[in-house]
Amino acid sequence: MPIVSVTTWPGPDDLARRLVEELTGTVHRVTGAPMDKITVYVQEVPRDRWAEGGVLGSNPDFATLSRRT
C-alpha cells in the first residue's frame, strides 16, 4: 500500500507527529487506502549534511547564498 517518505531538517517532535497524521489522512482521502495500510516516515537530515546551491544549511547566510543563480 502507499508509502510516503519526507526528508527534512530536524524539528520538534510535535511537528513531525502532525505532519505524519496529516499526510496519512490526505493519502487516505485521495486514494481510499485503509489507514492501517499507509506508511509515512520522516527522515531528518542535519543542516550540516544538507546543501542547496552548494551551500550547507548550517551556513548563517544559507537563505541568501543558496538562492544564487
PDB file of N, CA, C, O and CB in Angstrom:
ATOM      1  N   MET A   1       0.844  -1.175   0.000  1.00  0.00           N
ATOM      2  CA  MET A   1       0.000   0.000   0.000  1.00  0.00           C
ATOM      3  C   MET A   1       0.893   1.244   0.000  1.00  0.00           C
ATOM      4  O   MET A   1       2.114   1.113  -0.092  1.00  0.00           O
ATOM      5  CB  MET A   1      -0.962  -0.005   1.223  1.00  0.00           C
ATOM      6  N   PRO A   2       0.331   2.419   0.098  1.00  0.00           N
ATOM      7  CA  PRO A   2       1.110   3.653  -0.048  1.00  0.00           C
ATOM      8  C   PRO A   2       2.198   3.814   1.011  1.00  0.00           C
ATOM      9  O   PRO A   2       1.990   3.547   2.194  1.00  0.00           O
ATOM     10  CB  PRO A   2       0.189   4.840   0.006  1.00  0.00           C
ATOM     11  N   ILE A   3       3.358   4.257   0.548  1.00  0.00           N
ATOM     12  CA  ILE A   3       4.462   4.619   1.426  1.00  0.00           C
ATOM     13  C   ILE A   3       4.859   6.047   1.071  1.00  0.00           C
ATOM     14  O   ILE A   3       5.154   6.345  -0.087  1.00  0.00           O
ATOM     15  CB  ILE A   3       5.681   3.620   1.281  1.00  0.00           C
ATOM     16  N   VAL A   4       4.865   6.922   2.061  1.00  0.00           N
ATOM     17  CA  VAL A   4       5.222   8.326   1.859  1.00  0.00           C
ATOM     18  C   VAL A   4       6.506   8.594   2.626  1.00  0.00           C
ATOM     19  O   VAL A   4       6.596   8.303   3.819  1.00  0.00           O
ATOM     20  CB  VAL A   4       4.071   9.289   2.324  1.00  0.00           C
ATOM     21  N   SER A   5       7.492   9.144   1.946  1.00  0.00           N
ATOM     22  CA  SER A   5       8.764   9.492   2.570  1.00  0.00           C
ATOM     23  C   SER A   5       8.941  11.005   2.530  1.00  0.00           C
ATOM     24  O   SER A   5       8.780  11.632   1.483  1.00  0.00           O
ATOM     25  CB  SER A   5       9.948   8.777   1.861  1.00  0.00           C
ATOM     26  N   VAL A   6       9.272  11.578   3.670  1.00  0.00           N
ATOM     27  CA  VAL A   6       9.521  13.013   3.766  1.00  0.00           C
ATOM     28  C   VAL A   6      10.933  13.193   4.286  1.00  0.00           C
ATOM     29  O   VAL A   6      11.304  12.594   5.295  1.00  0.00           O
ATOM     30  CB  VAL A   6       8.473  13.729   4.694  1.00  0.00           C
ATOM     31  N   THR A   7      11.718  14.005   3.614  1.00  0.00           N
ATOM     32  CA  THR A   7      13.068  14.315   4.065  1.00  0.00           C
ATOM     33  C   THR A   7      13.120  15.795   4.403  1.00  0.00           C
ATOM     34  O   THR A   7      12.759  16.639   3.583  1.00  0.00           O
ATOM     35  CB  THR A   7      14.133  13.944   2.984  1.00  0.00           C
ATOM     36  N   THR A   8      13.567  16.104   5.602  1.00  0.00           N
ATOM     37  CA  THR A   8      13.569  17.480   6.071  1.00  0.00           C
ATOM     38  C   THR A   8      14.658  17.690   7.116  1.00  0.00           C
ATOM     39  O   THR A   8      15.319  16.743   7.543  1.00  0.00           O
ATOM     40  CB  THR A   8      12.200  17.851   6.645  1.00  0.00           C
ATOM     41  N   TRP A   9      14.831  18.923   7.513  1.00  0.00           N
ATOM     42  CA  TRP A   9      15.734  19.220   8.617  1.00  0.00           C
ATOM     43  C   TRP A   9      15.092  18.775   9.916  1.00  0.00           C
ATOM     44  O   TRP A   9      13.866  18.691   9.994  1.00  0.00           O
ATOM     45  CB  TRP A   9      16.084  20.726   8.664  1.00  0.00           C
ATOM     46  N   PRO A  10      15.885  18.489  10.937  1.00  0.00           N
ATOM     47  CA  PRO A  10      15.319  18.123  12.234  1.00  0.00           C
ATOM     48  C   PRO A  10      14.412  19.231  12.763  1.00  0.00           C
ATOM     49  O   PRO A  10      14.673  20.419  12.573  1.00  0.00           O
ATOM     50  CB  PRO A  10      16.437  17.826  13.244  1.00  0.00           C
ATOM     51  N   GLY A  11      13.352  18.812  13.423  1.00  0.00           N
ATOM     52  CA  GLY A  11      12.414  19.765  14.004  1.00  0.00           C
ATOM     53  C   GLY A  11      11.780  19.171  15.247  1.00  0.00           C
ATOM     54  O   GLY A  11      12.132  18.070  15.669  1.00  0.00           O
ATOM     55  N   PRO A  12      10.860  19.894  15.820  1.00  0.00           N
ATOM     56  CA  PRO A  12      10.201  19.413  17.037  1.00  0.00           C
ATOM     57  C   PRO A  12       9.380  18.147  16.775  1.00  0.00           C
ATOM     58  O   PRO A  12       8.825  17.968  15.691  1.00  0.00           O
ATOM     59  CB  PRO A  12       9.299  20.507  17.615  1.00  0.00           C
ATOM     60  N   ASP A  13       9.312  17.282  17.773  1.00  0.00           N
ATOM     61  CA  ASP A  13       8.552  16.035  17.645  1.00  0.00           C
ATOM     62  C   ASP A  13       7.084  16.290  17.330  1.00  0.00           C
ATOM     63  O   ASP A  13       6.483  15.550  16.550  1.00  0.00           O
ATOM     64  CB  ASP A  13       8.667  15.218  18.922  1.00  0.00           C
ATOM     65  N   ASP A  14       6.500  17.325  17.924  1.00  0.00           N
ATOM     66  CA  ASP A  14       5.080  17.582  17.682  1.00  0.00           C
ATOM     67  C   ASP A  14       4.820  17.967  16.228  1.00  0.00           C
ATOM     68  O   ASP A  14       3.752  17.671  15.691  1.00  0.00           O
ATOM     69  CB  ASP A  14       4.577  18.686  18.610  1.00  0.00           C
ATOM     70  N   LEU A  15       5.778  18.619  15.591  1.00  0.00           N
ATOM     71  CA  LEU A  15       5.631  18.968  14.173  1.00  0.00           C
ATOM     72  C   LEU A  15       5.687  17.711  13.303  1.00  0.00           C
ATOM     73  O   LEU A  15       4.900  17.561  12.368  1.00  0.00           O
ATOM     74  CB  LEU A  15       6.733  19.967  13.741  1.00  0.00           C
ATOM     75  N   ALA A  16       6.622  16.810  13.617  1.00  0.00           N
ATOM     76  CA  ALA A  16       6.728  15.558  12.861  1.00  0.00           C
ATOM     77  C   ALA A  16       5.458  14.728  13.049  1.00  0.00           C
ATOM     78  O   ALA A  16       4.952  14.153  12.086  1.00  0.00           O
ATOM     79  CB  ALA A  16       7.978  14.748  13.308  1.00  0.00           C
ATOM     80  N   ARG A  17       4.942  14.661  14.266  1.00  0.00           N
ATOM     81  CA  ARG A  17       3.718  13.911  14.534  1.00  0.00           C
ATOM     82  C   ARG A  17       2.555  14.464  13.729  1.00  0.00           C
ATOM     83  O   ARG A  17       1.791  13.714  13.122  1.00  0.00           O
ATOM     84  CB  ARG A  17       3.386  13.942  16.025  1.00  0.00           C
ATOM     85  N   ARG A  18       2.428  15.786  13.730  1.00  0.00           N
ATOM     86  CA  ARG A  18       1.339  16.415  12.980  1.00  0.00           C
ATOM     87  C   ARG A  18       1.481  16.165  11.482  1.00  0.00           C
ATOM     88  O   ARG A  18       0.497  15.881  10.800  1.00  0.00           O
ATOM     89  CB  ARG A  18       1.302  17.922  13.257  1.00  0.00           C
ATOM     90  N   LEU A  19       2.701  16.268  10.977  1.00  0.00           N
ATOM     91  CA  LEU A  19       2.953  16.025   9.560  1.00  0.00           C
ATOM     92  C   LEU A  19       2.559  14.599   9.177  1.00  0.00           C
ATOM     93  O   LEU A  19       1.907  14.388   8.155  1.00  0.00           O
ATOM     94  CB  LEU A  19       4.432  16.275   9.229  1.00  0.00           C
ATOM     95  N   VAL A  20       2.953  13.624   9.992  1.00  0.00           N
ATOM     96  CA  VAL A  20       2.620  12.226   9.722  1.00  0.00           C
ATOM     97  C   VAL A  20       1.110  12.017   9.740  1.00  0.00           C
ATOM     98  O   VAL A  20       0.565  11.338   8.869  1.00  0.00           O
ATOM     99  CB  VAL A  20       3.295  11.304  10.751  1.00  0.00           C
ATOM    100  N   GLU A  21       0.437  12.594  10.721  1.00  0.00           N
ATOM    101  CA  GLU A  21      -1.025  12.452  10.808  1.00  0.00           C
ATOM    102  C   GLU A  21      -1.719  13.068   9.595  1.00  0.00           C
ATOM    103  O   GLU A  21      -2.616  12.459   9.011  1.00  0.00           O
ATOM    104  CB  GLU A  21      -1.549  13.105  12.095  1.00  0.00           C
ATOM    105  N   GLU A  22      -1.307  14.265   9.226  1.00  0.00           N
ATOM    106  CA  GLU A  22      -1.946  14.959   8.097  1.00  0.00           C
ATOM    107  C   GLU A  22      -1.683  14.240   6.776  1.00  0.00           C
ATOM    108  O   GLU A  22      -2.591  14.095   5.957  1.00  0.00           O
ATOM    109  CB  GLU A  22      -1.443  16.406   8.009  1.00  0.00           C
ATOM    110  N   LEU A  23      -0.453  13.791   6.566  1.00  0.00           N
ATOM    111  CA  LEU A  23      -0.140  13.076   5.329  1.00  0.00           C
ATOM    112  C   LEU A  23      -0.906  11.761   5.247  1.00  0.00           C
ATOM    113  O   LEU A  23      -1.406  11.396   4.183  1.00  0.00           O
ATOM    114  CB  LEU A  23       1.365  12.814   5.230  1.00  0.00           C
ATOM    115  N   THR A  24      -0.997  11.059   6.355  1.00  0.00           N
ATOM    116  CA  THR A  24      -1.759   9.811   6.376  1.00  0.00           C
ATOM    117  C   THR A  24      -3.217  10.073   6.012  1.00  0.00           C
ATOM    118  O   THR A  24      -3.796   9.361   5.192  1.00  0.00           O
ATOM    119  CB  THR A  24      -1.665   9.140   7.761  1.00  0.00           C
ATOM    120  N   GLY A  25      -3.802  11.090   6.621  1.00  0.00           N
ATOM    121  CA  GLY A  25      -5.199  11.431   6.326  1.00  0.00           C
ATOM    122  C   GLY A  25      -5.411  11.826   4.877  1.00  0.00           C
ATOM    123  O   GLY A  25      -6.404  11.439   4.261  1.00  0.00           O
ATOM    124  N   THR A  26      -4.488  12.586   4.341  1.00  0.00           N
ATOM    125  CA  THR A  26      -4.603  13.020   2.947  1.00  0.00           C
ATOM    126  C   THR A  26      -4.500  11.836   1.993  1.00  0.00           C
ATOM    127  O   THR A  26      -5.294  11.722   1.059  1.00  0.00           O
ATOM    128  CB  THR A  26      -3.521  14.053   2.619  1.00  0.00           C
ATOM    129  N   VAL A  27      -3.535  10.961   2.219  1.00  0.00           N
ATOM    130  CA  VAL A  27      -3.389   9.782   1.359  1.00  0.00           C
ATOM    131  C   VAL A  27      -4.656   8.924   1.443  1.00  0.00           C
ATOM    132  O   VAL A  27      -5.125   8.402   0.431  1.00  0.00           O
ATOM    133  CB  VAL A  27      -2.134   8.948   1.770  1.00  0.00           C
ATOM    134  N   HIS A  28      -5.197   8.784   2.633  1.00  0.00           N
ATOM    135  CA  HIS A  28      -6.432   8.012   2.812  1.00  0.00           C
ATOM    136  C   HIS A  28      -7.584   8.626   2.017  1.00  0.00           C
ATOM    137  O   HIS A  28      -8.306   7.917   1.315  1.00  0.00           O
ATOM    138  CB  HIS A  28      -6.805   7.934   4.304  1.00  0.00           C
ATOM    139  N   ARG A  29      -7.754   9.943   2.128  1.00  0.00           N
ATOM    140  CA  ARG A  29      -8.848  10.622   1.416  1.00  0.00           C
ATOM    141  C   ARG A  29      -8.686  10.540  -0.098  1.00  0.00           C
ATOM    142  O   ARG A  29      -9.664  10.329  -0.816  1.00  0.00           O
ATOM    143  CB  ARG A  29      -8.923  12.084   1.842  1.00  0.00           C
ATOM    144  N   VAL A  30      -7.485  10.704  -0.578  1.00  0.00           N
ATOM    145  CA  VAL A  30      -7.254  10.741  -2.027  1.00  0.00           C
ATOM    146  C   VAL A  30      -7.276   9.347  -2.653  1.00  0.00           C
ATOM    147  O   VAL A  30      -7.844   9.158  -3.729  1.00  0.00           O
ATOM    148  CB  VAL A  30      -5.919  11.413  -2.323  1.00  0.00           C
ATOM    149  N   THR A  31      -6.662   8.377  -1.986  1.00  0.00           N
ATOM    150  CA  THR A  31      -6.536   7.054  -2.599  1.00  0.00           C
ATOM    151  C   THR A  31      -7.568   6.043  -2.104  1.00  0.00           C
ATOM    152  O   THR A  31      -7.829   5.039  -2.767  1.00  0.00           O
ATOM    153  CB  THR A  31      -5.164   6.517  -2.344  1.00  0.00           C
ATOM    154  N   GLY A  32      -8.153   6.313  -0.938  1.00  0.00           N
ATOM    155  CA  GLY A  32      -9.081   5.357  -0.353  1.00  0.00           C
ATOM    156  C   GLY A  32      -8.388   4.198   0.343  1.00  0.00           C
ATOM    157  O   GLY A  32      -9.048   3.272   0.815  1.00  0.00           O
ATOM    158  N   ALA A  33      -7.061   4.241   0.412  1.00  0.00           N
ATOM    159  CA  ALA A  33      -6.322   3.174   1.089  1.00  0.00           C
ATOM    160  C   ALA A  33      -6.695   3.147   2.569  1.00  0.00           C
ATOM    161  O   ALA A  33      -6.889   4.197   3.180  1.00  0.00           O
ATOM    162  CB  ALA A  33      -4.792   3.368   0.918  1.00  0.00           C
ATOM    163  N   PRO A  34      -6.795   1.952   3.145  1.00  0.00           N
ATOM    164  CA  PRO A  34      -7.089   1.870   4.575  1.00  0.00           C
ATOM    165  C   PRO A  34      -5.985   2.543   5.396  1.00  0.00           C
ATOM    166  O   PRO A  34      -4.802   2.435   5.072  1.00  0.00           O
ATOM    167  CB  PRO A  34      -7.253   0.398   5.005  1.00  0.00           C
ATOM    168  N   MET A  35      -6.386   3.229   6.452  1.00  0.00           N
ATOM    169  CA  MET A  35      -5.421   3.972   7.278  1.00  0.00           C
ATOM    170  C   MET A  35      -4.287   3.072   7.774  1.00  0.00           C
ATOM    171  O   MET A  35      -3.129   3.488   7.821  1.00  0.00           O
ATOM    172  CB  MET A  35      -6.133   4.613   8.476  1.00  0.00           C
ATOM    173  N   ASP A  36      -4.636   1.820   8.147  1.00  0.00           N
ATOM    174  CA  ASP A  36      -3.614   0.942   8.716  1.00  0.00           C
ATOM    175  C   ASP A  36      -2.658   0.374   7.666  1.00  0.00           C
ATOM    176  O   ASP A  36      -1.718  -0.346   8.003  1.00  0.00           O
ATOM    177  CB  ASP A  36      -4.276  -0.193   9.456  1.00  0.00           C
ATOM    178  N   LYS A  37      -2.896   0.696   6.411  1.00  0.00           N
ATOM    179  CA  LYS A  37      -2.011   0.239   5.342  1.00  0.00           C
ATOM    180  C   LYS A  37      -1.162   1.372   4.764  1.00  0.00           C
ATOM    181  O   LYS A  37      -0.429   1.166   3.797  1.00  0.00           O
ATOM    182  CB  LYS A  37      -2.825  -0.403   4.238  1.00  0.00           C
ATOM    183  N   ILE A  38      -1.260   2.559   5.349  1.00  0.00           N
ATOM    184  CA  ILE A  38      -0.499   3.723   4.874  1.00  0.00           C
ATOM    185  C   ILE A  38       0.713   3.899   5.783  1.00  0.00           C
ATOM    186  O   ILE A  38       0.586   4.000   7.003  1.00  0.00           O
ATOM    187  CB  ILE A  38      -1.388   5.027   4.856  1.00  0.00           C
ATOM    188  N   THR A  39       1.878   3.934   5.167  1.00  0.00           N
ATOM    189  CA  THR A  39       3.126   4.138   5.908  1.00  0.00           C
ATOM    190  C   THR A  39       3.686   5.507   5.568  1.00  0.00           C
ATOM    191  O   THR A  39       3.819   5.863   4.397  1.00  0.00           O
ATOM    192  CB  THR A  39       4.164   3.024   5.583  1.00  0.00           C
ATOM    193  N   VAL A  40       4.012   6.267   6.592  1.00  0.00           N
ATOM    194  CA  VAL A  40       4.658   7.564   6.413  1.00  0.00           C
ATOM    195  C   VAL A  40       5.889   7.571   7.304  1.00  0.00           C
ATOM    196  O   VAL A  40       5.812   7.245   8.488  1.00  0.00           O
ATOM    197  CB  VAL A  40       3.686   8.762   6.757  1.00  0.00           C
ATOM    198  N   TYR A  41       7.023   7.942   6.727  1.00  0.00           N
ATOM    199  CA  TYR A  41       8.198   8.086   7.578  1.00  0.00           C
ATOM    200  C   TYR A  41       8.911   9.382   7.261  1.00  0.00           C
ATOM    201  O   TYR A  41       8.926   9.857   6.126  1.00  0.00           O
ATOM    202  CB  TYR A  41       9.150   6.897   7.405  1.00  0.00           C
ATOM    203  N   VAL A  42       9.504   9.940   8.312  1.00  0.00           N
ATOM    204  CA  VAL A  42      10.195  11.217   8.221  1.00  0.00           C
ATOM    205  C   VAL A  42      11.680  10.965   8.438  1.00  0.00           C
ATOM    206  O   VAL A  42      12.090  10.434   9.470  1.00  0.00           O
ATOM    207  CB  VAL A  42       9.637  12.245   9.257  1.00  0.00           C
ATOM    208  N   GLN A  43      12.471  11.352   7.459  1.00  0.00           N
ATOM    209  CA  GLN A  43      13.924  11.281   7.571  1.00  0.00           C
ATOM    210  C   GLN A  43      14.424  12.683   7.878  1.00  0.00           C
ATOM    211  O   GLN A  43      14.152  13.623   7.132  1.00  0.00           O
ATOM    212  CB  GLN A  43      14.584  10.709   6.262  1.00  0.00           C
ATOM    213  N   GLU A  44      15.147  12.818   8.965  1.00  0.00           N
ATOM    214  CA  GLU A  44      15.676  14.136   9.323  1.00  0.00           C
ATOM    215  C   GLU A  44      17.173  14.176   9.026  1.00  0.00           C
ATOM    216  O   GLU A  44      17.949  13.363   9.527  1.00  0.00           O
ATOM    217  CB  GLU A  44      15.403  14.459  10.823  1.00  0.00           C
ATOM    218  N   VAL A  45      17.548  15.138   8.204  1.00  0.00           N
ATOM    219  CA  VAL A  45      18.936  15.311   7.805  1.00  0.00           C
ATOM    220  C   VAL A  45      19.467  16.561   8.501  1.00  0.00           C
ATOM    221  O   VAL A  45      18.895  17.639   8.340  1.00  0.00           O
ATOM    222  CB  VAL A  45      19.076  15.420   6.245  1.00  0.00           C
ATOM    223  N   PRO A  46      20.543  16.441   9.267  1.00  0.00           N
ATOM    224  CA  PRO A  46      21.099  17.615   9.928  1.00  0.00           C
ATOM    225  C   PRO A  46      21.470  18.702   8.916  1.00  0.00           C
ATOM    226  O   PRO A  46      21.860  18.413   7.785  1.00  0.00           O
ATOM    227  CB  PRO A  46      22.325  17.224  10.751  1.00  0.00           C
ATOM    228  N   ARG A  47      21.341  19.938   9.343  1.00  0.00           N
ATOM    229  CA  ARG A  47      21.624  21.072   8.449  1.00  0.00           C
ATOM    230  C   ARG A  47      23.044  21.051   7.900  1.00  0.00           C
ATOM    231  O   ARG A  47      23.289  21.529   6.792  1.00  0.00           O
ATOM    232  CB  ARG A  47      21.390  22.378   9.180  1.00  0.00           C
ATOM    233  N   ASP A  48      23.986  20.497   8.671  1.00  0.00           N
ATOM    234  CA  ASP A  48      25.365  20.467   8.181  1.00  0.00           C
ATOM    235  C   ASP A  48      25.626  19.290   7.237  1.00  0.00           C
ATOM    236  O   ASP A  48      26.763  19.055   6.827  1.00  0.00           O
ATOM    237  CB  ASP A  48      26.326  20.403   9.353  1.00  0.00           C
ATOM    238  N   ARG A  49      24.559  18.550   6.897  1.00  0.00           N
ATOM    239  CA  ARG A  49      24.651  17.460   5.919  1.00  0.00           C
ATOM    240  C   ARG A  49      23.678  17.677   4.765  1.00  0.00           C
ATOM    241  O   ARG A  49      23.394  16.746   4.011  1.00  0.00           O
ATOM    242  CB  ARG A  49      24.372  16.107   6.594  1.00  0.00           C
ATOM    243  N   TRP A  50      23.170  18.885   4.622  1.00  0.00           N
ATOM    244  CA  TRP A  50      22.169  19.241   3.614  1.00  0.00           C
ATOM    245  C   TRP A  50      22.665  20.507   2.929  1.00  0.00           C
ATOM    246  O   TRP A  50      23.051  21.461   3.604  1.00  0.00           O
ATOM    247  CB  TRP A  50      20.732  19.450   4.252  1.00  0.00           C
ATOM    248  N   ALA A  51      22.660  20.530   1.625  1.00  0.00           N
ATOM    249  CA  ALA A  51      23.108  21.724   0.911  1.00  0.00           C
ATOM    250  C   ALA A  51      22.189  22.012  -0.263  1.00  0.00           C
ATOM    251  O   ALA A  51      21.631  21.100  -0.872  1.00  0.00           O
ATOM    252  CB  ALA A  51      24.556  21.559   0.425  1.00  0.00           C
ATOM    253  N   GLU A  52      22.044  23.270  -0.564  1.00  0.00           N
ATOM    254  CA  GLU A  52      21.340  23.731  -1.760  1.00  0.00           C
ATOM    255  C   GLU A  52      22.223  24.782  -2.407  1.00  0.00           C
ATOM    256  O   GLU A  52      22.745  25.669  -1.732  1.00  0.00           O
ATOM    257  CB  GLU A  52      19.904  24.307  -1.421  1.00  0.00           C
ATOM    258  N   GLY A  53      22.384  24.680  -3.689  1.00  0.00           N
ATOM    259  CA  GLY A  53      23.240  25.627  -4.396  1.00  0.00           C
ATOM    260  C   GLY A  53      24.675  25.588  -3.901  1.00  0.00           C
ATOM    261  O   GLY A  53      25.402  26.575  -4.015  1.00  0.00           O
ATOM    262  N   GLY A  54      25.091  24.440  -3.346  1.00  0.00           N
ATOM    263  CA  GLY A  54      26.461  24.296  -2.854  1.00  0.00           C
ATOM    264  C   GLY A  54      26.688  24.927  -1.496  1.00  0.00           C
ATOM    265  O   GLY A  54      27.834  25.047  -1.063  1.00  0.00           O
ATOM    266  N   VAL A  55      25.635  25.333  -0.814  1.00  0.00           N
ATOM    267  CA  VAL A  55      25.754  25.992   0.495  1.00  0.00           C
ATOM    268  C   VAL A  55      25.094  25.100   1.550  1.00  0.00           C
ATOM    269  O   VAL A  55      23.937  24.706   1.409  1.00  0.00           O
ATOM    270  CB  VAL A  55      25.092  27.424   0.477  1.00  0.00           C
ATOM    271  N   LEU A  56      25.839  24.793   2.597  1.00  0.00           N
ATOM    272  CA  LEU A  56      25.284  23.973   3.669  1.00  0.00           C
ATOM    273  C   LEU A  56      24.180  24.709   4.407  1.00  0.00           C
ATOM    274  O   LEU A  56      24.237  25.926   4.585  1.00  0.00           O
ATOM    275  CB  LEU A  56      26.378  23.560   4.646  1.00  0.00           C
ATOM    276  N   GLY A  57      23.177  23.959   4.831  1.00  0.00           N
ATOM    277  CA  GLY A  57      22.066  24.525   5.582  1.00  0.00           C
ATOM    278  C   GLY A  57      22.499  25.138   6.896  1.00  0.00           C
ATOM    279  O   GLY A  57      21.783  25.975   7.447  1.00  0.00           O
ATOM    280  N   SER A  58      23.645  24.746   7.412  1.00  0.00           N
ATOM    281  CA  SER A  58      24.148  25.297   8.674  1.00  0.00           C
ATOM    282  C   SER A  58      24.828  26.656   8.497  1.00  0.00           C
ATOM    283  O   SER A  58      25.149  27.318   9.485  1.00  0.00           O
ATOM    284  CB  SER A  58      25.122  24.322   9.306  1.00  0.00           C
ATOM    285  N   ASN A  59      25.050  27.077   7.252  1.00  0.00           N
ATOM    286  CA  ASN A  59      25.658  28.380   6.990  1.00  0.00           C
ATOM    287  C   ASN A  59      24.676  29.475   7.405  1.00  0.00           C
ATOM    288  O   ASN A  59      23.519  29.454   6.987  1.00  0.00           O
ATOM    289  CB  ASN A  59      26.052  28.525   5.483  1.00  0.00           C
ATOM    290  N   PRO A  60      25.123  30.430   8.222  1.00  0.00           N
ATOM    291  CA  PRO A  60      24.228  31.503   8.658  1.00  0.00           C
ATOM    292  C   PRO A  60      23.595  32.286   7.507  1.00  0.00           C
ATOM    293  O   PRO A  60      22.514  32.852   7.667  1.00  0.00           O
ATOM    294  CB  PRO A  60      24.979  32.451   9.541  1.00  0.00           C
ATOM    295  N   ASP A  61      24.252  32.321   6.358  1.00  0.00           N
ATOM    296  CA  ASP A  61      23.735  33.041   5.201  1.00  0.00           C
ATOM    297  C   ASP A  61      23.061  32.115   4.192  1.00  0.00           C
ATOM    298  O   ASP A  61      22.906  32.464   3.021  1.00  0.00           O
ATOM    299  CB  ASP A  61      24.854  33.799   4.527  1.00  0.00           C
ATOM    300  N   PHE A  62      22.663  30.938   4.654  1.00  0.00           N
ATOM    301  CA  PHE A  62      22.074  29.927   3.767  1.00  0.00           C
ATOM    302  C   PHE A  62      20.917  30.477   2.940  1.00  0.00           C
ATOM    303  O   PHE A  62      20.868  30.260   1.730  1.00  0.00           O
ATOM    304  CB  PHE A  62      21.593  28.739   4.580  1.00  0.00           C
ATOM    305  N   ALA A  63      19.992  31.182   3.572  1.00  0.00           N
ATOM    306  CA  ALA A  63      18.785  31.659   2.856  1.00  0.00           C
ATOM    307  C   ALA A  63      19.134  32.521   1.658  1.00  0.00           C
ATOM    308  O   ALA A  63      18.450  32.471   0.635  1.00  0.00           O
ATOM    309  CB  ALA A  63      17.884  32.452   3.801  1.00  0.00           C
ATOM    310  N   THR A  64      20.185  33.306   1.775  1.00  0.00           N
ATOM    311  CA  THR A  64      20.597  34.176   0.686  1.00  0.00           C
ATOM    312  C   THR A  64      21.496  33.453  -0.305  1.00  0.00           C
ATOM    313  O   THR A  64      21.254  33.479  -1.512  1.00  0.00           O
ATOM    314  CB  THR A  64      21.307  35.393   1.233  1.00  0.00           C
ATOM    315  N   LEU A  65      22.543  32.804   0.216  1.00  0.00           N
ATOM    316  CA  LEU A  65      23.548  32.197  -0.657  1.00  0.00           C
ATOM    317  C   LEU A  65      23.009  31.015  -1.457  1.00  0.00           C
ATOM    318  O   LEU A  65      23.440  30.802  -2.590  1.00  0.00           O
ATOM    319  CB  LEU A  65      24.730  31.750   0.163  1.00  0.00           C
ATOM    320  N   SER A  66      22.088  30.249  -0.905  1.00  0.00           N
ATOM    321  CA  SER A  66      21.587  29.075  -1.617  1.00  0.00           C
ATOM    322  C   SER A  66      20.679  29.434  -2.779  1.00  0.00           C
ATOM    323  O   SER A  66      20.341  28.575  -3.594  1.00  0.00           O
ATOM    324  CB  SER A  66      20.849  28.178  -0.669  1.00  0.00           C
ATOM    325  N   ARG A  67      20.280  30.701  -2.862  1.00  0.00           N
ATOM    326  CA  ARG A  67      19.378  31.123  -3.940  1.00  0.00           C
ATOM    327  C   ARG A  67      20.128  31.772  -5.101  1.00  0.00           C
ATOM    328  O   ARG A  67      19.518  32.345  -6.003  1.00  0.00           O
ATOM    329  CB  ARG A  67      18.336  32.093  -3.400  1.00  0.00           C
ATOM    330  N   ARG A  68      21.431  31.677  -5.069  1.00  0.00           N
ATOM    331  CA  ARG A  68      22.207  32.283  -6.154  1.00  0.00           C
ATOM    332  C   ARG A  68      21.947  31.557  -7.466  1.00  0.00           C
ATOM    333  O   ARG A  68      21.657  30.361  -7.484  1.00  0.00           O
ATOM    334  CB  ARG A  68      23.711  32.262  -5.823  1.00  0.00           C
ATOM    335  N   THR A  69      22.054  32.283  -8.540  1.00  0.00           N
ATOM    336  CA  THR A  69      21.784  31.680  -9.844  1.00  0.00           C
ATOM    337  C   THR A  69      23.030  31.655 -10.689  1.00  0.00           C
ATOM    338  O   THR A  69      22.997  31.181 -11.824  1.00  0.00           O
ATOM    339  CB  THR A  69      20.680  32.432 -10.570  1.00  0.00           C
TER     340      THR A  69
END
